[in-house]
Amino acid sequence: MQAPPDRILLSRTDSIGDVMLTLPMAGLIKQRFPGTRVIFLGRNYTAPVLHLCRHVDEVVTLDDLHNSGEAGAVQVLRAARADAVVHVFPQREVARWCRSARIPLRIGTSHRIWHWTTCNVRVPFSRRRSELHEAQLNIKLLAPFGITDIPDLPALAALTGLRAPEPDAELRRVLDPTKRKVLLHPLSKGSAVEWGLDHFAELMRALDPARYQVIITGTVHEADRYRKELPWNLPHVWDAGGRLSLDRLVALIGASDALVAASTGPLHIAAALGRRAIGLYATDRPLHPGRWGPIGADAHALVADGAHAGPLAQVRAIPVERVVSLLDAMP
């Protein structure tokens, strides 16, 4: 393209973790084209993270477009005045709306049939067969803007642009400034292979109450499940399950020292904020950390030693002692 666009719409309407690995894309656009405004099409539940990213200038949500109806969605996208849209997460109806809104440059992967009628630029690459990380694969869609080099993961991590809000009064009352604050996010709503509540219970018992404050996080429904199995008689444990909005969760992560989880949104948030992010991963493709690992200056993706049959066995074979060692090694 001859000149950088004035306004680029990035469409990624799936989960928090996927959105987190797309934010470096917005940062790279700002780095290469400082005058370009980035509009992000996400979901209502991911919008708080988008508003905390310094590289995102405007947020549009798929939920609002749905509520507007077909004609209303097209009108909202037309009013955004985007010069280009990048369909990072392919979605048929969004691609159709963007075509009807007459966004001049419509970029998508060539591997979606509907992009052949809705996109006028189709980038040929396969996520399934690639050795690149998800954050790097996203950058391939910027090739029509002349961005053809793929930054390494440390460079992309530096472009995430997420900032944590200050903890509110309630969080400040709970957090113990004399101890290392470790967040445990034991469940994943089925989006990742889980370590198991028995492992998290063992980890809770293994962390010295004199040194650590342990905070358990999760949604209301996740808390209903884990409360039946985790040890709540420990003096250094606080249950935050179901009590935090997403922006308050980001504030809590920013005020903590470490987070332990499977491949979930909170893990990627912790990595982006420079906290010790300890992820628990299978080794099978495409679940392995080479594709979905957290990116950040203090991010760690653990996998089990030896061969284990299937992703669940692989994750469950990661010993609690390895997590404790990483936590004890924090400066």
N, C-alpha and C positions, 0 to 999 in steps of 0.2 A: 504494500500500500504506500502511496506517495507521501502522505502526511499522517501523523498520528490522529486518531479520532478524538473528538472533543468529549464524547460520552460512550462508555462501554458498559453493557449489561452482562453480568456473569450470572448464569442460571445454575444453581445447585440446590435442589429442593429436597435432599434426603437428610441424613442424620447429622448430629452435632460433630461427630468425628470426621465425617466426610467434608463437612463445611470447614472444619479447622485445617484440614490438609489442602483446602482450596484457597484459604486466605493468603498464602505466599504468592499465589497467582496475582491477586490484587496488588500486593506489595511490589511485585516485579513490574507490573504495568506502571505503577507510580514511579518506580525507579527509572524506567526507560522513557516514559512520557509524563513528566511531572505535571503538566497542565491538564491531563485527562481526568475526568471525573468517573469514578467507578460506582455503578449502581449494582446492587446485589439482589437477585431474586432468590429468596429462601422460604422458610416456613415460619409461622408465628412462634413456634417453640424454639427455633434457632435464632430468631431476631435479636434477643438480648446480646448474644455473642457478636453478631454482626455490628451492632451499635457500639461495641467496645473495641472494634478494630479501627485503627487510625487510617487505614487505607480505603475504607468503605465510606463513600460520601452520602449515599442514599440507599434505603432498603425498601424493597417491594416484597410482599409475601404471596405465596401461592394460595393461601387460605383466603386472603382478601380478593384475589382474582376470581376464585371459585364463587365467592359470595356476590361478585359483581355480575355473574352470568357471562355468557360467551361474548356478547357485544360490549359489555362493560369491561371485561378483561382486555379486549383489544384496545378499547379507548384508554385504559390506564397505561398500557404499554406504549401506545402512541404518544401519550402525554409525557412519558419519560424522555422523549426526544433522543433516544439512543442512536448513535451512528452505527453501532455494531452490537450483536449479541453473540455470546459464546455459550453454547449448550454443553456445559461441563458434565452435568448429569442429564442424559438424553430423556426427554419426556415428550410424548407425541403431542399432547394438547398445548403445551407451552410453545413447541416449535410451530404449531399451526397458528397460534395467536400472534407470534412474532412475525410470521409471514403476512398475516392479515393486517398487522399494524404497520406494515411496509418499512420495517427496520432495514436500512440499505444493505448492511453486510451481516449475513446470518451464517455462523460457523458451527459446524457439528462434525462428529465422527462419521466417516463413510460407512461404518458398520451397522448403522441403523437404517432400515429401508425407508422409513418416513422422512429421513433427512434428505433423500433424493428429490423430494417434492417440496420440502419446506426450507432447506438451506441452499444458499447459492455458493458456499465454499465448504467443501467436505475434506477433512484431514484424514488420510489413511494411516491408521495404526491400530494395533490390537492390545488392549489391556490384559487380556487373558494370557497371552503368550510372552508378554514383555518381562524383562528382568528389572525394569525400573520401579522405583517407589511410586505410590499413588500421587504424591505431591509433584513428582517429576513428570509423570504421565500427563497431568493436567496442563503442564507448560507446553506440551506438544500442540495444544489447540491454539496457542498464540503465534504459530508460524505464519499465518496470513498477515500479521502485523510486522513481520521481519524479525521476530524473536525466535531464532532457530537453535540457539545454544541452550542446553539443559543444565542449569546450575546444580552443584552438588548439594547434598542435604543440609550441611551446616549453613550454606548460603541461603537456602530456602527457609530454614528455621529462623534466620535473622530477619526475614521479610514478613513474618506472620503479622506483626503489628498489633497483637492483642495487649490490652492494658487491663489491670484488675482494679475495680473500684475499691474504695476504702471500706473495711468492715463496719457494719452498723453497730449501734450500742449493744444490742443483744449478743452479737458475735464477740465483741470485745470483752464482754463480761465472762463468756464461756472459755475463751482461749487463755491458756496458761503461758505467760511470757517466760517462765523459768524452764520450760521443757520443750523438747523437739516435738512438733505437731505433725503427726502422720495421719493422713486420710486413707481409709480403706474403702474401696468401692467394690463390694463383692459380687454384684450381679450386673447383668448387661441387657436385660429385656430381650434376650435371645439373639442379640446382634454379634456376639462373640463367644468363643469357647471358654467356659468358666473354669476357674481353678477349683472351686468347691468350697462350700461354707465350712467344712471341717478343716480345710487348710487355713482359712482366715481365722477360725477360732484358735487354732494352734499358734498362728502368728500373734494374735492378740495376747495370748498367755506368755509368749516368748519375749515380748517387749517390756523392758524394765520399767515399772511404774515410777521409779525415781527419776528416770531420764525422759520418758516419752508420755505425751498425751495422744491417745488414739481416738480418732473421730470416724464414725461409720456414716457413709452417705448412700443415698439411693432415693428412688421415688417412693410415693406412698405405697404402691403395690409391692415394690421390692422390699420395703421395710416390713410389711406384713409377713413376708416369707422369711427374711433373715432373722427377725426377732425371735422366732421359735427355736433357732439353732445356735445362736452366738452367745458367748458367756458375758452376761451383763453384771455379774457380781464383782468384776474387776474395778479397782478404784480409779483407774486412769482412762476409762472409756466413756465417751459421750456419743449418744445416738442422735444424729442429725437427719435421719431418714424421713422424708416427706415434709420437712420443715423449711426447705430452702427453695426459693425461686432460682432460676438459672443465673441471674446476675448476682444474687447473694452467694450461690455456690462458687462462682468465679472469684468473688471477694474472699471467700473462705480459703480457696485453693491458693490465692495470692498471698494470704497471711500465714500459710502453713509451710512446712519444710519439705514434705514428700507426699507422694500419693502412690498407692499400689492398686492395680486393677488389670483386668483383661483389656483387650483392644476396644476401648470405649471412649466416648467424648470427653469425660473428665480426665482420662489419661492424657489425651492430646492437649487439653487445656493446660494441665500442669506442665507438660513439656514446653509449650509455647511461652509460659510465664517464667521459665528458667528454674522451676522447682525440680527436685529429684523425682522423676517419673519412672516408675518401675512397672513395666508391662509384662504380662504373662502370656506366652504365645505358643501355638503349635508350629511345627516345622513343615507341614504339608502346604503345597500351593493350593489356592492363592491366599491362605490365611497367615502365611509366615511373615516375620517382621521385615524382611526385605521389601515387602509390598506395603505393609500396614503399620510398621513400627512407629513409635512416637519420635518426633524430630525436635531437638532442642539441645541446649548446651549441657544439660544434666539428665538426658533421657537414656534409659536402659531397657532393652528388650531381652527377657530371659526365656530360654528354651531348655528343655530337658536334655541331659546327656544320654547318649545311647539311642537305640532304636526302639520305638514304641508304636504299636499298631493303632492308627487312627488319631485324629486331632484331640479327642477328649483324653485319651491315655497319655498323649504327649504333654498336654498342659498339666494334668494331674501329677505327672512324674517330676515336676519342678519342685525341689525340696524347699521347705520353709526356711531352712538354714541359709540358703543363698539370698533370700530376701532380707533376712535379719542382717547378714553380713553387709549388704549394700546400705542398709539404713544405719548400721553402726559406723560405717565408714564416712558418713556425712561430716563435713568440717564443722 
